[in-house]
Amino acid sequence: MSNMFFNEEEMGLVQAICSRLIPSEPDSPGAMEAQAYTYIDHALAGYFSHLQNYYRQRLHDFNRLANRYYGADYVRLAAEQQDELLHSIERMQVGEDSDDMRVFFEVIHEHTIEGTFGDPKYGGNRDFVGWRMIGFPGAQWGYTGEQMQLGYDSGQIEILSVTDLLKRHKEAEKEVSRS
Amino acid sequence: MSVRIDAIIVGLGAAGGLIATELARGGQKVVAIEKGAFYRQSDFLGKFDEIRYYCRSAIVPHMKSDPITWRPNEKTKAEVLPWASNTLGLGNPFQIPPSMGTGGGTLNWGGAAFRFREADFRMKSTIAERFSESALPEYTTLEDWPIDYRQMEPYFDRVEWELGVAGKAGNVNNTTVEGGNPFEASRSRDYPMPPIQRGAVDDLFCDTAKRMGYHPFPTPTAIATTDYKGRKACTNCGFCHGFPCHIGSKLSTHDLIKAAVEETGNLEIRPFSRVFRINKRADGRVKGVSYYDADSRIVDLEAEVVILACYALENARLLLNSGINGNGHVGKHLILHNYGWFNGVLPEITNSFMGSLQGGSIIDDYTSELIPDNEEGVLWGSPINTWTGDFQPIETIHGLPPHVPKWGKSFKDWMGQNFRRLFRMYSQHSTLPSNCYYVDLDPVVKDPFGQPALRITHEWTDYDAKAVEYFMRIKRKIAKEMGMLEWWEDSPTPNYHVTVHDVGTHRMGLDPNTSVTNPYGEVHECKGLYAVGGGQFVSQPSYNPTQMIFALAYLTSDHLLERV
């Protein structure tokens, strides 16, 4: 198991939620392909380690809600039912735990966004899925006046992560010092 | 310590960094005490990282280590900034005090660099003359400044030429210059560098504004646009506001400090050290400071002069925590900016992630005293500022228009269609200083060192909302004329009360009974103690405050070096 924090069952549930938050479509990958779930797993093992118990408990509660309303684990529900449950949690229309669950929805939503649109070094945005989705070239040393014109197609720019950019910068620096 | 120290500087941001540099270069022995790190330029090479600098707020204070509390009024119990303190990671990392470490707020600022207008020094009397003595709300403690534009012009010039500001003059020696701001006060010369690379949307904005009878001009920026005094020209990377500069184009006092340490041998920096008290001699003169060093040990340090140069809020906390508030004016007269954010989508691709946020133009037709006669009772105008670049994905998602779902296919489609077409306008409405809105020490909440947290008592007023709404109407008209597809607006009474332009907490004045410092920043009741920065402001213009903070810092250092 390559997870840093989640067990397999938790990971499955997180993946199912991510898949609905930024859904995959034919020719248009989403949070699943971006591996936003890996971002969340890594963040919980590191920066958000104080949220480990919080996540574990809320995921458990989340699945209990799925069972209570639909009679099955969230991962087994049809996409429409999965969306419906997320909508009702977001709107605070379910059960007595609704407030807690609504906040948890905000948290996992935020982390899915971060895992889809943040730099790939944090474990998500694999193959720049998030940045391709919105036309963002990522970490660029700069842009030229020619590129900064109305209507310029940013798709021509090679997308770079911070790591890619620094590698190039090092090469450029070496070249400068050699010359 | 056996070496005599001429000056202790507390905090190395805009004011402290510049004064430290000037005093060290002037031959004084300076020890600077800084809460944050002493950075190296290479720390910022990989700064193109929204997770690190935005989501996780790598260089700004966190509410756990630097708690601040807020309450809307005296009847309500204050709590740690509710918009910024979310332990679940849901906070708003923009509405907290500026970045820490060498350079302070000049690490993560946007670089807008404005001179005050002549009338900005006389806001109170200008309003009284223009409208009436009773036009101002009764609660305001607004005063005129004890200094004026003519006195400060050489200092504005010095900021622009010694530190380096890019822009286009509109009025040189009372002669109008094409392409600049026709409404600006007379200046002795142009900027040393041309305006920053225009964002793609700028032509459209300028053409529209001109068609509507306005006079757009390029936003002046403290960002090098040519190689200038060791600073490299900006590359338009689009990770500017909220991020440190990777090549030092954006003016940061970090670079000044570093050079002064290496070249003069007169400046010692003590990072990760927190001053908690100013000490006085028996005769009332300043003696020195007490601080927690990097290992949390208490150190007492003495010097002839102590300069408090933290953020306006933290300066007030230090004065209050040291019992230096004889006339009760410390922490009073708090002034904030209300921005009236106006976000929209254009039909054309603007590539709004490219370049500086300041790559656009601004109109000053209604700024400050130029406010048109109006029935709403708005007494002071604001520019219409533009925000053309520097949009990153996650921050954009945090500010989606209300009709767009936060998730699902519609969310995905909206971002795919519109992330490259964003454009923002804003203005900067100064709140009116008063005794109702102020900062003091929180009676309950302490920082990790056991020192009282600062407490903010502030609520937006009907007047604030009225001013914002008046300018929202102008923005809507411009948006329509530009052909914007949709737009959405921030509340005129936002849910945050720290704006990064918070000033006035130790205002300057000539009368020791009604002000905290003199124009040089020296605290009236404690000889040798200076409190500098935005806290000195008597009123706030509708421009960004930083150039004035630099100009005042030059004034203070000239005074300390006995040049004035």
Contacts between the chains, C-beta under 8 A, distances in Angstrom:
chain1	res1	chain2	res2	distance
A	20	B	407	7.4
A	20	B	408	7.2
A	21	B	407	4.3
A	21	B	408	7.3
A	22	B	407	6.8
A	22	B	408	8.0
A	22	B	411	7.2
A	22	B	412	5.8
A	23	B	408	6.5
A	23	B	409	5.7
A	23	B	412	6.9
A	25	B	409	7.2
A	25	B	412	8.0
A	28	B	412	7.5
A	28	B	416	7.9
A	30	B	412	6.8
A	47	B	56	6.3
A	48	B	89	6.3
A	50	B	87	7.0
A	51	B	88	6.7
A	51	B	89	7.5
A	54	B	88	7.4
A	83	B	408	6.8
A	86	B	407	7.4
A	90	B	406	7.7
A	103	B	88	7.0
A	106	B	88	7.7
A	106	B	90	5.9
A	107	B	88	5.0
A	107	B	89	6.8
A	107	B	90	6.6
A	109	B	406	6.4
A	109	B	407	6.1
A	110	B	89	6.4
A	110	B	90	5.9
A	111	B	89	7.4
A	112	B	407	7.9
A	113	B	394	6.0
A	113	B	397	5.4
A	114	B	51	6.0
A	114	B	55	5.6
A	114	B	394	6.2
A	117	B	50	7.5
A	117	B	393	4.0
A	117	B	394	5.3
A	117	B	397	7.1
A	118	B	49	7.9
A	118	B	50	6.0
A	118	B	51	4.1
A	118	B	55	7.2
A	118	B	394	6.7
A	119	B	48	7.7
A	119	B	49	5.3
A	119	B	50	7.3
A	119	B	51	6.0
A	119	B	52	8.0
A	122	B	51	5.4
A	130	B	393	6.9
A	131	B	393	7.3
A	133	B	412	6.6
A	133	B	415	6.8
A	133	B	416	5.6
A	134	B	393	6.1
A	134	B	415	4.8
A	134	B	416	5.7
A	134	B	419	4.0
A	134	B	420	7.4
A	135	B	416	7.5
A	135	B	419	6.2
A	135	B	420	4.8
A	136	B	353	5.7
A	136	B	392	8.0
A	136	B	393	5.7
A	136	B	419	6.5
A	137	B	353	7.7
A	138	B	48	7.3
A	139	B	46	7.9
A	139	B	48	3.5
A	139	B	49	7.4
A	139	B	239	7.8
A	140	B	48	7.3
A	140	B	237	6.0
A	140	B	238	7.0
A	141	B	235	5.7
A	141	B	237	6.3
A	141	B	246	7.7
A	142	B	234	7.6
A	142	B	235	2.5
A	142	B	236	5.0
A	142	B	237	4.8
A	143	B	235	7.5
A	143	B	236	4.6
A	143	B	237	7.3
A	143	B	238	6.8
A	143	B	351	7.8
A	143	B	354	4.3
A	143	B	355	6.2
A	144	B	236	7.7
A	145	B	197	5.7
A	145	B	198	8.0
A	147	B	351	7.2
A	147	B	354	6.5
A	148	B	197	6.0
A	148	B	198	6.9
A	148	B	199	6.3
A	148	B	200	5.2
A	148	B	236	6.5
A	148	B	351	6.7
A	148	B	354	5.2
A	148	B	355	5.7
A	148	B	359	7.5
A	148	B	389	7.9
A	149	B	200	5.5
A	150	B	200	4.6
A	150	B	201	7.0
A	150	B	203	7.2
A	150	B	204	6.9
A	150	B	348	5.0
A	150	B	349	7.0
A	150	B	350	6.5
A	151	B	200	7.7
A	151	B	348	5.7
A	151	B	349	5.1
A	152	B	200	6.8
A	152	B	349	6.7
A	152	B	351	5.8
A	153	B	349	7.4
A	154	B	349	7.7
A	154	B	351	5.4
A	154	B	353	8.0
A	154	B	354	7.9
A	154	B	420	6.4
A	162	B	46	4.8
A	162	B	48	5.3
A	162	B	49	5.4
A	165	B	46	7.5
A	165	B	48	6.5
A	166	B	45	6.3
A	166	B	46	5.4
A	169	B	45	6.7
